[in-house]
Amino acid sequence: MPATSPAHPERRRRRTNRFLALAAGVVTVGALAAAALPGAATAGEDQRPGGHWPGRYQDVQLLSFNDLHGNLEPPAGSSGRVTEKQPDGTTKTIDAGGVEYLATHLRQARKGEKYSITAAGGDMVGASPLISGLFHDEPTIEALNKLDLDVTSVGNHEFDEGARELGRLQNGGCHPKDGCYTDEEFEGADFPYLAANVLDEKTKKPILKPYWVWKKNGVKVGFIGVTLEGTPDIVSADGVKGLTFKDEVETINKYAKELQRKGVKSIVALVHEGGFPASTSYNYDCDSPGAGDGISGPIVDIASNVTPQVDALVTGHTHNAYVCSIADPAGNPRMVTSAASFGRLYTDTTLTYDRRTGDIARTAVKSANRVVTRDVPKAPDMTELIGKWNTLAAPIGNRAIGWISGDIGNTGTESPLGDLIADAQLAHGRQLDPETDLALMNPGGIRAPLTYAAKAGEGDGVVTYAEGFTVQPFANTVNLQDFTGAQLIQALKEQVSGPNAAAPKILQISSGLTYTLDLTKSGADRVVTDSIRLNGSAIDPAATYRVATNSFLAGGGDGFTTLGQGTNDVVGADDLTALEQYLTANSSAANPIAPPKADRITVVN
C-alpha cells in the first residue's frame, strides 16, 4: 500500500543537535518570475499575541541531489570538479564533492529552517568506487542515513544487482552471498526508495512504494519517484528480470491523481531522467533568453507533459547541472532541477506552501544549485564511516591482478596505457557480444600510470587491485553501442573540433583501428578521413560497427556528442573489472605484459 509518513521524527530530533559548521558555498539562483504573494500574510510563521500561529504561507526548504554513485570520498580528477561561469564570461573550476563536505553543507543549509526536506533523484548506488562497491553499497546507505535523506527515487543503477538486492538495501539484512561485513547486521535505508513505474511482472504492482508524503504541522508535500522507462536498455538482463518499466509521464500523472484524492495537493516528482543544458557551467542560466530555452533532452518532453498538479521536478541520470523553468501542459512555468553528480552540488529550493489551498504558490518558487566546496570542516561522523570501510577494503586492494615488464605510461597523444585499456575494453566487449569491432577510451579517465617498481612490498612488476583502481577510479561501465561508419568518423573528428578544437581530447583506440592525425591542419580536418582503417580496411560510412566505450563517453561526455547517439545498448561490467580480467588472462609472473608501442595513431606535426 502507498504510505504516508511523519517526517522521521526520531531523526528530526537528532537534527537539533547536529554538527554545524560555517559553510561558504558558491550560489546561483534560478527563480520562477518571483512575485509577491497574494494577500497580507507573509511566508513563514507569524508571531501573534500569545505565541506562534501559522500564517497562510509557509516556506518549505527542499534540498536535493542525484547520481551520488557511492562517491563517499572526494571524487578524483574532473569527476571532482564543477565549472563556474564568472561575471566577465570566463570560467573557473572548483574542487567539489565528498560526503564529509556534503554533510557539512547540508547541515549548515538546514540551520534555522523549521520546514526542511532532503530528497534525491536516483542512482545513489551502483557504478560506485571501491570503498562502497566492494561492499554492495552498504557504506553509501549508511552515509545517506547519516545525511538525514528523507526520500529518493530509484535510478537505473539501483537495479545493477537486481530487485532483490535493491529490496535488501531498503530493508536491511546481510548479503545473501557475502554475508555480513561487520559484527552488526546491515539495517538498510532509513528513507524510502520510490519506484512508481517499476512493476512486478506477475503482480502488476510497484516493487516498492510509488509515493511518500512528508508532513509537519499541517503542511503536506507528496513525492512520486520514477526511473527512466528505458532502464532495461542500459541494465543487464539479470538486473531487471521479472520487472516492467512503465512510462514516466503516465505513471506520475496516475499517482498525482491518487495523492490529490487523499488531500495532498503539493507534489514533487523525483525523476531519474534528465536533460542537457547548453553550458557545462553549473550556474548557467538555462532560462535565457526564454524559460527553458537552454535545455534539451528527454526531461523537456517529460516536464512538458506531466500534469500541472505536480509543482516541481527533481531530476538526474545525465549528470548535468541545471535549474530551469519548463512550461507545464497548462502553459505555466514549473521548476526542473538537477545537481550534476557524485555529490558535487546540491539544489536548494524554496517551496512556498499555501495553507489555505494546500498547494504550492508556484510563482514564489526559488531554486539554486550550490557547490559542495571542500573549504569547510569535514563532518566527523562521515570521516569515521569512511575510515571504517577503508580499513575493511585494504586486503582487497592489495590483491595481485596482473604483471607488467616495465612502466606503462599514460601521457602523450596516444599512450601505452591508453592502448592497454582500450584493448581490455574491446576484449570485455567481445565477451558480451562477439561482434564487437573496436573500443574507444577517453584520456581523462586514465588517472595514473602503471609502474613496474613495487609500491607496497608486492614485488616489482606486480599490478595490484589498488593500483588498477588508481588508474581507473570512476567506476564507469563498459557500454556497447551500434554506430554507422559515418558516425564513427564524426566521433573521431570531434576529438579536434567543436568544444575540443582548442584543447583536443584524443581518444585511446583498440588494436586494429588506425588513422592519421595531421596537426598542421585545423578543426575536424586534422583527422584525415581517408586514413581511417579498421583491420586494414577503410571505414564504410553506411555500415554498422559495434563499439565499446565507457559509460562517460556513451553519455556524450567530453564533447563527444555523437557517442551519445548510439543504439542497441548493452551495459557490461565496470571498466576496472574489464582491465583486471584482461591483465589476469594475458599476463603471469613468468610472462608479464610489455608496454604497448602506442603506434596506432600516426601524428603529423
C-alpha positions as CSV (number, residue, x, y, z in Angstrom):
1,M,0.0,0.0,0.0
2,P,1.2,3.5,-0.7
3,A,2.2,5.1,2.6
4,T,2.2,8.4,4.3
5,S,4.6,9.1,7.0
6,P,5.6,11.7,9.5
7,A,8.9,13.5,8.8
8,H,11.0,10.9,10.5
9,P,10.5,12.4,14.0
10,E,13.3,10.4,15.6
11,R,15.8,11.7,13.0
12,R,14.4,15.2,13.2
13,R,15.2,15.3,16.9
14,R,18.7,14.4,16.1
15,R,18.9,17.3,13.7
16,T,18.5,19.7,16.7
17,N,21.9,18.6,17.9
18,R,23.6,18.2,14.5
19,F,27.1,19.3,13.8
20,L,27.0,22.8,12.4
21,A,29.9,24.4,10.6
22,L,30.4,27.6,8.7
23,A,29.8,26.8,5.0
24,A,30.8,29.3,2.4
25,G,29.1,27.9,-0.7
26,V,29.0,29.4,-4.2
27,V,25.4,30.2,-5.1
28,T,23.5,30.7,-8.3
29,V,19.7,31.4,-8.2
30,G,17.1,30.5,-10.7
31,A,13.6,31.7,-9.9
32,L,10.2,31.4,-11.4
33,A,9.2,35.0,-12.0
34,A,9.5,35.7,-8.3
35,A,6.3,37.5,-7.4
36,A,4.8,39.0,-4.3
37,L,2.5,36.5,-2.6
38,P,-1.2,37.4,-2.7
39,G,-2.9,38.7,0.4
40,A,-1.5,40.3,3.5
41,A,0.1,37.2,5.0
42,T,3.8,36.7,4.7
43,A,5.7,33.5,4.2
44,G,6.9,31.7,7.4
45,E,5.2,31.6,10.8
46,D,3.6,34.8,12.0
47,Q,4.2,36.0,15.6
48,R,0.8,36.6,17.2
49,P,-0.1,37.7,20.7
50,G,0.1,34.7,23.0
51,G,2.5,32.7,20.8
52,H,3.1,31.4,17.3
53,W,0.2,31.0,15.0
54,P,0.8,29.6,11.5
55,G,0.4,32.2,8.7
56,R,-1.2,31.4,5.4
57,Y,2.1,30.9,3.6
58,Q,4.9,28.6,4.8
59,D,8.3,28.3,3.1
60,V,9.4,24.7,2.9
61,Q,13.1,24.1,2.1
62,L,13.8,21.3,-0.3
63,L,17.4,20.2,-0.5
64,S,18.1,17.7,-3.3
65,F,20.9,15.9,-5.1
66,N,21.2,13.0,-7.5
67,D,23.6,10.4,-9.0
68,L,25.8,10.0,-6.0
69,H,27.0,6.6,-7.2
70,G,28.6,5.7,-3.9
71,N,31.2,8.5,-4.1
72,L,31.8,8.8,-0.4
73,E,35.4,10.1,-0.7
74,P,36.0,13.2,-2.8
75,P,35.9,12.2,-6.4
76,A,39.2,12.5,-8.3
77,G,40.1,14.5,-11.4
78,S,37.3,16.0,-13.5
79,S,34.7,14.0,-11.7
80,G,35.6,16.0,-8.6
81,R,35.2,19.5,-10.1
82,V,32.5,21.8,-11.3
83,T,32.7,24.7,-13.7
84,E,31.6,28.1,-12.7
85,K,30.9,31.0,-15.1
86,Q,32.3,34.3,-13.9
87,P,30.7,37.7,-14.4
88,D,33.2,38.6,-17.1
89,G,32.2,35.5,-19.1
90,T,35.2,33.4,-18.3
91,T,35.0,30.1,-16.3
92,K,36.9,28.6,-13.5
93,T,36.8,25.1,-11.9
94,I,36.1,24.4,-8.3
95,D,37.0,21.2,-6.4
96,A,33.8,19.7,-5.1
97,G,32.3,16.6,-3.6
98,G,32.8,14.1,-0.8
99,V,30.2,13.1,1.8
100,E,32.3,14.6,4.6
101,Y,31.7,18.0,3.0
102,L,28.2,17.3,1.7
103,A,27.1,16.6,5.2
104,T,28.5,19.8,6.5
105,H,26.9,21.8,3.7
106,L,23.5,20.2,4.1
107,R,23.5,20.6,7.9
108,Q,24.5,24.2,7.6
109,A,21.8,24.8,4.9
110,R,19.2,23.4,7.3
111,K,20.2,25.6,10.2
112,G,17.2,27.8,11.2
113,E,14.9,26.1,8.7
114,K,11.9,24.6,10.6
115,Y,10.4,23.0,7.5
116,S,13.2,21.2,5.6
117,I,13.1,18.1,3.4
118,T,16.0,16.3,1.8
119,A,15.3,14.3,-1.4
120,A,17.3,12.6,-4.1
121,G,16.8,11.7,-7.8
122,G,18.2,8.2,-8.0
123,D,21.5,6.4,-8.7
124,M,22.6,6.8,-5.1
125,V,24.4,3.5,-5.5
126,G,25.8,1.5,-8.4
127,A,28.9,2.1,-10.5
128,S,30.5,3.0,-7.2
129,P,34.1,3.4,-6.1
130,L,35.9,0.6,-4.3
131,I,35.0,1.8,-0.8
132,S,31.3,1.3,-1.5
133,G,31.0,-1.0,-4.4
134,L,33.2,-3.7,-2.7
135,F,30.5,-4.0,0.0
136,H,27.4,-3.9,-2.2
137,D,27.0,-0.2,-1.4
138,E,26.1,-0.7,2.3
139,P,28.6,2.1,3.2
140,T,26.6,4.5,1.0
141,I,23.3,3.6,2.5
142,E,24.8,4.2,6.0
143,A,26.1,7.6,4.8
144,L,22.7,8.6,3.4
145,N,21.1,7.7,6.7
146,K,23.6,9.9,8.5
147,L,22.8,12.7,5.9
148,D,19.2,12.5,7.0
149,L,18.0,11.8,3.5
150,D,14.2,11.7,3.6
151,V,13.3,10.1,0.3
152,T,14.7,9.1,-3.1
153,S,13.6,7.7,-6.4
154,V,15.3,4.6,-7.8
155,G,17.6,5.1,-10.7
156,N,18.7,2.6,-13.3
157,H,21.8,1.7,-11.3
158,E,19.7,0.7,-8.3
159,F,18.9,-2.4,-10.5
160,D,22.5,-3.4,-11.2
161,E,22.3,-6.3,-8.8
162,G,18.5,-6.9,-9.3
163,A,15.3,-6.1,-7.5
164,R,16.0,-8.5,-4.6
165,E,19.3,-6.7,-3.7
166,L,17.5,-3.4,-4.0
167,G,15.0,-4.7,-1.5
168,R,17.8,-5.6,0.8
169,L,19.3,-2.1,0.6
170,Q,15.8,-0.8,1.6
171,N,15.0,-3.3,4.3
172,G,18.4,-4.5,5.6
173,G,19.9,-7.8,6.2
174,C,23.3,-9.4,5.4
175,H,24.2,-10.0,1.7
176,P,22.9,-13.5,0.7
177,K,26.3,-14.5,-0.8
178,D,28.9,-12.4,1.0
179,G,27.2,-12.3,4.4
180,C,27.8,-9.5,6.9
181,Y,30.9,-7.3,6.7
182,T,30.9,-6.3,10.3
183,D,29.7,-7.7,13.6
184,E,26.4,-5.8,13.1
185,E,23.7,-6.7,10.7
186,F,23.1,-4.2,7.9
187,E,20.0,-2.2,8.9
188,G,19.0,-0.9,5.5
189,A,17.8,2.6,4.5
190,D,16.0,4.8,6.9
191,F,14.5,6.6,3.9
192,P,12.0,5.1,1.4
193,Y,13.1,4.3,-2.1
194,L,10.3,5.1,-4.5
195,A,9.7,3.1,-7.7
196,A,6.3,4.1,-9.0
197,N,6.9,2.9,-12.6
198,V,8.7,-0.3,-11.8
199,L,6.2,-3.2,-11.6
200,D,6.5,-6.8,-10.8
201,E,5.5,-8.7,-14.0
202,K,3.3,-11.1,-12.0
203,T,1.5,-8.8,-9.6
204,K,1.5,-5.7,-11.9
205,K,2.2,-3.6,-8.8
206,P,5.2,-1.4,-7.9
207,I,8.0,-3.3,-6.3
208,L,8.5,-0.5,-3.8
209,K,6.4,2.4,-2.6
210,P,5.2,4.6,-5.5
211,Y,5.0,7.7,-3.4
212,W,5.6,9.1,0.1
213,V,4.2,12.1,1.9
214,W,6.1,14.4,4.2
215,K,4.0,16.0,7.0
216,K,4.7,18.7,9.6
217,N,2.2,20.9,11.4
218,G,-0.4,20.6,8.8
219,V,2.0,21.0,5.8
220,K,1.9,18.0,3.4
221,V,4.2,17.5,0.5
222,G,3.9,14.3,-1.6
223,F,6.8,12.8,-3.5
224,I,6.4,10.5,-6.5
225,G,9.5,8.6,-7.6
226,V,10.2,7.1,-11.1
227,T,13.2,5.9,-13.1
228,L,13.6,6.2,-16.8
229,E,11.3,3.9,-18.8
230,G,14.4,2.8,-20.8
231,T,16.1,1.2,-17.8
232,P,16.1,-2.3,-19.3
233,D,18.1,-1.0,-22.2
234,I,21.0,0.1,-20.0
235,V,21.0,-2.5,-17.3
236,S,21.9,-6.2,-17.5
237,A,19.0,-8.6,-18.2
238,D,19.5,-10.2,-14.8
239,G,19.1,-6.9,-13.1
240,V,15.6,-6.3,-14.5
241,K,14.4,-9.9,-14.7
242,G,10.7,-10.1,-13.8
243,L,10.2,-6.3,-13.9
244,T,8.3,-4.0,-16.2
245,F,9.2,-0.3,-16.5
246,K,6.3,2.0,-17.4
247,D,6.1,5.4,-19.0
248,E,7.3,8.1,-16.7
249,V,4.6,10.7,-17.5
250,E,1.7,8.3,-17.3
251,T,2.9,7.0,-14.0
252,I,3.5,10.4,-12.4
253,N,0.1,11.6,-13.6
254,K,-1.6,8.5,-12.2
255,Y,-0.2,8.9,-8.7
256,A,-0.6,12.6,-8.7
257,K,-4.4,12.0,-9.0
258,E,-4.2,9.5,-6.2
259,L,-2.4,11.9,-4.0
260,Q,-4.9,14.6,-4.8
261,R,-7.8,12.3,-3.8
262,K,-6.0,11.8,-0.5
263,G,-5.9,15.5,0.1
264,V,-2.2,16.0,-0.9
265,K,-2.1,18.9,-3.3
266,S,1.6,19.8,-3.1
267,I,3.5,17.3,-5.2
268,V,7.2,16.9,-6.2
269,A,8.2,14.3,-8.8
270,L,11.6,12.6,-8.4
271,V,12.5,11.6,-11.9
272,H,15.6,9.6,-12.8
273,E,15.9,11.1,-16.3
274,G,17.5,14.3,-17.3
275,G,18.5,16.8,-19.8
276,F,21.4,18.6,-21.5
277,P,22.0,22.2,-20.7
278,A,23.7,24.4,-23.4
279,S,26.6,25.1,-21.0
280,T,28.6,22.9,-18.6
281,S,28.7,25.7,-16.0
282,Y,26.6,24.8,-13.0
283,N,25.4,28.4,-12.7
284,Y,24.4,28.7,-16.4
285,D,21.0,30.4,-16.9
286,C,19.0,27.9,-18.9
287,D,16.0,30.3,-18.9
288,S,17.8,32.7,-21.2
289,P,16.6,34.1,-23.5
290,G,13.3,32.4,-22.5
291,A,12.0,29.9,-20.0
292,G,13.7,26.5,-20.6
293,D,15.4,27.7,-23.8
294,G,18.8,26.5,-22.6
295,I,18.0,22.8,-22.1
296,S,17.2,19.9,-24.3
297,G,16.9,16.1,-23.9
298,P,14.3,13.7,-22.5
299,I,13.4,15.7,-19.4
300,V,11.9,18.5,-21.6
301,D,9.3,16.2,-23.0
302,I,8.6,14.7,-19.6
303,A,8.3,18.1,-17.9
304,S,6.1,19.4,-20.7
305,N,3.6,16.6,-20.2
306,V,3.5,15.9,-16.5
307,T,0.2,17.1,-15.0
308,P,0.1,20.7,-13.6
309,Q,-0.8,19.1,-10.3
310,V,2.9,18.4,-9.9
311,D,4.7,21.5,-8.6
312,A,8.4,20.7,-9.2
313,L,10.6,18.0,-10.8
314,V,13.9,16.9,-9.2
315,T,15.8,15.0,-12.0
316,G,19.0,13.2,-12.7
317,H,20.7,10.5,-14.8
318,T,22.5,12.8,-17.3
319,H,24.9,14.0,-14.6
320,N,24.3,17.6,-15.6
321,A,23.6,20.7,-13.6
322,Y,20.6,22.9,-14.3
323,V,17.9,25.0,-12.7
324,C,15.2,25.6,-15.4
325,S,11.6,26.6,-15.7
326,I,9.8,24.5,-18.2
327,A,6.1,25.1,-19.0
328,D,3.6,22.5,-17.8
329,P,0.7,21.4,-20.1
330,A,-1.3,24.4,-18.9
331,G,1.5,26.7,-20.1
332,N,2.7,27.7,-16.6
333,P,6.4,27.6,-15.7
334,R,7.5,24.9,-13.4
335,M,10.9,24.3,-11.7
336,V,13.0,21.5,-13.1
337,T,16.4,20.9,-11.4
338,S,19.4,18.6,-11.4
339,A,22.5,18.7,-9.2
340,A,25.2,17.2,-11.5
341,S,26.6,14.0,-9.9
342,F,28.9,12.5,-7.3
343,G,27.8,14.8,-4.6
344,R,29.5,17.9,-6.1
345,L,26.3,20.0,-5.9
346,Y,23.1,20.1,-4.1
347,T,20.0,22.1,-5.1
348,D,18.3,24.4,-2.6
349,T,14.7,25.0,-3.5
350,T,12.1,27.1,-1.6
351,L,8.6,25.8,-2.0
352,T,6.0,28.3,-0.6
353,Y,3.1,26.3,0.8
354,D,-0.3,27.9,0.9
355,R,-2.1,26.6,4.0
356,R,-5.5,27.7,2.6
357,T,-5.3,25.7,-0.6
358,G,-2.8,23.0,0.5
359,D,-0.9,23.7,-2.7
360,I,2.4,25.4,-3.7
361,A,2.4,29.0,-4.8
362,R,4.3,28.4,-8.0
363,T,5.2,32.0,-8.7
364,A,7.2,32.1,-5.5
365,V,9.3,29.0,-6.1
366,K,13.0,29.7,-6.0
367,S,15.9,27.3,-6.7
368,A,19.7,27.4,-6.7
369,N,22.4,24.9,-7.3
370,R,25.1,25.2,-4.6
371,V,28.6,23.8,-4.7
372,V,29.8,21.3,-2.2
373,T,33.1,23.0,-1.7
374,R,35.9,21.4,0.2
375,D,36.9,24.5,2.2
376,V,34.5,23.7,5.1
377,P,35.2,21.4,8.1
378,K,34.7,17.7,7.5
379,A,31.8,16.1,9.2
380,P,33.4,13.8,11.9
381,D,30.8,11.1,11.6
382,M,31.4,10.8,7.9
383,T,35.2,10.7,8.4
384,E,34.7,7.8,10.9
385,L,32.4,6.0,8.5
386,I,34.9,6.3,5.6
387,G,37.8,5.1,7.8
388,K,35.9,2.0,8.9
389,W,35.2,0.9,5.4
390,N,38.6,1.8,4.1
391,T,40.1,-0.5,6.7
392,L,38.0,-3.3,5.6
393,A,38.8,-2.7,1.9
394,A,42.6,-2.8,2.4
395,P,43.1,-6.6,2.0
396,I,41.2,-6.5,-1.3
397,G,43.2,-3.6,-2.6
398,N,46.5,-5.5,-2.1
399,R,45.5,-8.4,-4.3
400,A,47.6,-9.0,-7.4
401,I,45.6,-8.8,-10.7
402,G,48.4,-8.9,-13.3
403,W,52.1,-8.5,-14.2
404,I,53.9,-6.0,-16.4
405,S,57.5,-5.9,-17.7
406,G,58.0,-2.2,-17.4
407,D,56.3,1.1,-16.7
408,I,53.2,1.7,-18.8
409,G,52.7,5.4,-19.1
410,N,49.6,7.4,-19.5
411,T,51.0,10.5,-21.2
412,G,51.2,11.6,-24.9
413,T,48.7,11.9,-27.7
414,E,48.4,8.2,-27.7
415,S,49.7,6.5,-24.5
416,P,50.8,2.9,-23.9
417,L,48.3,2.6,-21.1
418,G,45.5,4.1,-23.2
419,D,46.1,1.3,-25.7
420,L,46.1,-1.3,-23.0
421,I,42.8,-0.1,-21.5
422,A,41.2,0.1,-25.0
423,D,42.3,-3.4,-25.7
424,A,40.9,-4.6,-22.3
425,Q,37.5,-3.0,-23.1
426,L,37.5,-4.5,-26.6
427,A,38.1,-7.9,-25.0
428,H,35.3,-7.3,-22.5
429,G,33.0,-6.1,-25.2
430,R,33.6,-9.3,-27.2
431,Q,32.7,-11.4,-24.1
432,L,29.3,-9.6,-24.2
433,D,28.9,-9.6,-28.0
434,P,31.5,-11.4,-30.2
435,E,30.6,-9.0,-33.0
436,T,32.2,-6.0,-31.1
437,D,34.6,-4.3,-33.6
438,L,36.6,-1.7,-31.6
439,A,36.9,0.2,-28.4
440,L,37.4,3.9,-27.6
441,M,38.7,5.3,-24.2
442,N,38.7,8.9,-23.1
443,P,42.2,10.0,-22.0
444,G,40.9,11.9,-19.0
445,G,39.6,8.7,-17.5
446,I,43.2,7.3,-17.1
447,R,44.3,8.9,-13.9
448,A,47.8,7.4,-13.3
449,P,50.4,5.2,-15.0
450,L,51.1,1.6,-14.1
451,T,54.6,1.5,-12.6
452,Y,57.0,-1.5,-12.6
453,A,58.6,-0.8,-9.3
454,A,57.0,-2.2,-6.2
455,K,55.0,0.3,-4.2
456,A,53.9,-1.7,-1.1
457,G,56.1,-4.7,-1.0
458,E,54.1,-6.6,-3.6
459,G,57.1,-7.1,-5.8
460,D,58.4,-5.5,-9.0
461,G,56.1,-5.8,-11.9
462,V,53.0,-6.8,-9.9
463,V,49.9,-4.8,-10.5
464,T,47.6,-4.8,-7.5
465,Y,43.9,-4.2,-7.5
466,A,44.5,-0.9,-5.7
467,E,46.9,0.2,-8.4
468,G,44.4,-0.7,-11.1
469,F,41.8,1.3,-9.1
470,T,44.1,4.3,-9.0
471,V,44.3,4.2,-12.8
472,Q,40.5,3.9,-13.3
473,P,38.7,5.1,-10.2
474,F,35.5,6.3,-11.7
475,A,33.6,3.0,-11.9
476,N,32.3,3.7,-15.4
477,T,30.7,0.7,-17.0
478,V,31.8,-0.7,-20.4
479,N,28.9,0.0,-22.8
480,L,28.3,-1.5,-26.2
481,Q,26.5,0.6,-28.9
482,D,26.0,0.4,-32.6
483,F,27.2,3.3,-34.8
484,T,27.3,3.8,-38.5
485,G,30.6,4.3,-40.2
486,A,29.7,7.9,-40.7
487,Q,29.0,8.4,-37.0
488,L,32.3,6.7,-36.1
489,I,34.2,9.1,-38.4
490,Q,32.3,12.0,-36.9
491,A,33.2,10.9,-33.4
492,L,36.9,10.8,-34.3
493,K,36.6,14.3,-35.8
494,E,35.0,15.5,-32.5
495,Q,38.4,14.9,-30.9
496,V,39.7,18.1,-32.5
497,S,36.6,20.1,-33.3
498,G,33.7,21.8,-31.6
499,P,34.3,22.1,-27.8
500,N,37.6,20.2,-28.3
501,A,39.0,22.4,-31.0
502,A,41.2,24.5,-28.7
503,A,42.3,21.6,-26.5
504,P,42.0,18.3,-28.4
505,K,40.9,15.2,-26.5
506,I,42.4,12.3,-28.4
507,L,40.6,9.0,-27.7
508,Q,42.7,6.0,-27.0
509,I,41.9,3.3,-29.5
510,S,41.9,-0.5,-29.6
511,S,44.1,-2.8,-31.7
512,G,43.1,-2.8,-35.4
513,L,41.9,0.8,-35.6
514,T,44.4,3.2,-37.2
515,Y,44.4,6.7,-38.7
516,T,46.4,9.8,-39.2
517,L,46.2,12.9,-37.1
518,D,47.5,15.9,-39.1
519,L,48.1,18.7,-36.6
520,T,49.2,21.1,-39.4
521,K,45.6,21.4,-40.3
522,S,42.7,23.0,-38.3
523,G,39.5,21.8,-36.8
524,A,37.9,18.5,-37.9
525,D,40.3,18.3,-40.9
526,R,43.0,17.3,-38.5
527,V,41.6,13.8,-38.6
528,V,42.4,12.6,-42.1
529,T,39.2,10.8,-43.1
530,D,40.8,8.6,-45.9
531,S,43.3,7.3,-43.4
532,I,40.9,5.7,-41.0
533,R,41.2,1.9,-41.2
534,L,39.8,-1.0,-39.2
535,N,41.9,-4.1,-39.6
536,G,43.4,-2.6,-42.8
537,S,40.0,-1.8,-44.4
538,A,38.5,1.7,-44.9
539,I,35.5,2.6,-42.8
540,D,32.3,2.2,-44.7
541,P,30.1,5.2,-43.9
542,A,26.9,3.1,-44.4
543,A,28.0,0.0,-42.5
544,T,27.2,-0.6,-38.8
545,Y,30.0,-1.0,-36.3
546,R,29.7,-2.4,-32.7
547,V,31.7,-0.1,-30.4
548,A,32.8,-0.4,-26.8
549,T,33.2,2.7,-24.8
550,N,32.8,3.6,-21.1
551,S,29.6,5.0,-19.8
552,F,31.0,8.5,-19.6
553,L,31.6,8.5,-23.4
554,A,28.4,6.7,-24.1
555,G,26.6,9.6,-22.5
556,G,28.3,12.1,-24.8
557,G,30.9,13.2,-22.3
558,D,34.0,15.3,-23.1
559,G,32.2,16.9,-26.1
560,F,31.7,13.6,-28.0
561,T,28.0,14.2,-28.7
562,T,28.0,11.6,-31.4
563,L,29.0,8.9,-29.0
564,G,25.8,9.7,-27.1
565,Q,23.7,8.7,-30.1
566,G,24.5,5.0,-30.3
567,T,21.8,2.3,-30.5
568,N,21.3,-1.2,-29.2
569,D,22.9,-0.5,-25.9
570,V,24.4,-3.3,-23.8
571,V,25.9,-2.4,-20.4
572,G,28.7,-4.6,-19.1
573,A,30.9,-4.6,-16.0
574,D,32.8,-1.6,-14.8
575,D,35.9,-0.6,-16.6
576,L,38.2,-1.7,-13.8
577,T,36.8,-5.2,-13.9
578,A,37.5,-5.2,-17.6
579,L,41.1,-4.2,-17.0
580,E,41.5,-6.8,-14.3
581,Q,40.1,-9.6,-16.4
582,Y,42.4,-8.6,-19.3
583,L,45.5,-8.4,-17.1
584,T,44.8,-11.7,-15.4
585,A,44.1,-13.5,-18.7
586,N,47.1,-12.1,-20.6
587,S,49.9,-12.0,-18.0
588,S,51.7,-14.0,-15.4
589,A,54.8,-13.6,-13.2
590,A,56.8,-15.6,-15.9
591,N,55.2,-13.9,-18.9
592,P,54.3,-10.2,-18.0
593,I,52.6,-7.8,-20.4
594,A,55.1,-5.5,-22.2
595,P,54.1,-1.8,-22.6
596,P,52.2,-1.4,-25.9
597,K,54.0,0.6,-28.6
598,A,51.4,3.3,-28.9
599,D,51.7,3.3,-32.7
600,R,48.0,3.2,-33.8
601,I,47.7,6.9,-34.5
602,T,50.2,8.5,-36.9
603,V,50.7,12.1,-35.8
604,V,51.9,14.7,-38.3
605,N,53.2,17.9,-36.7
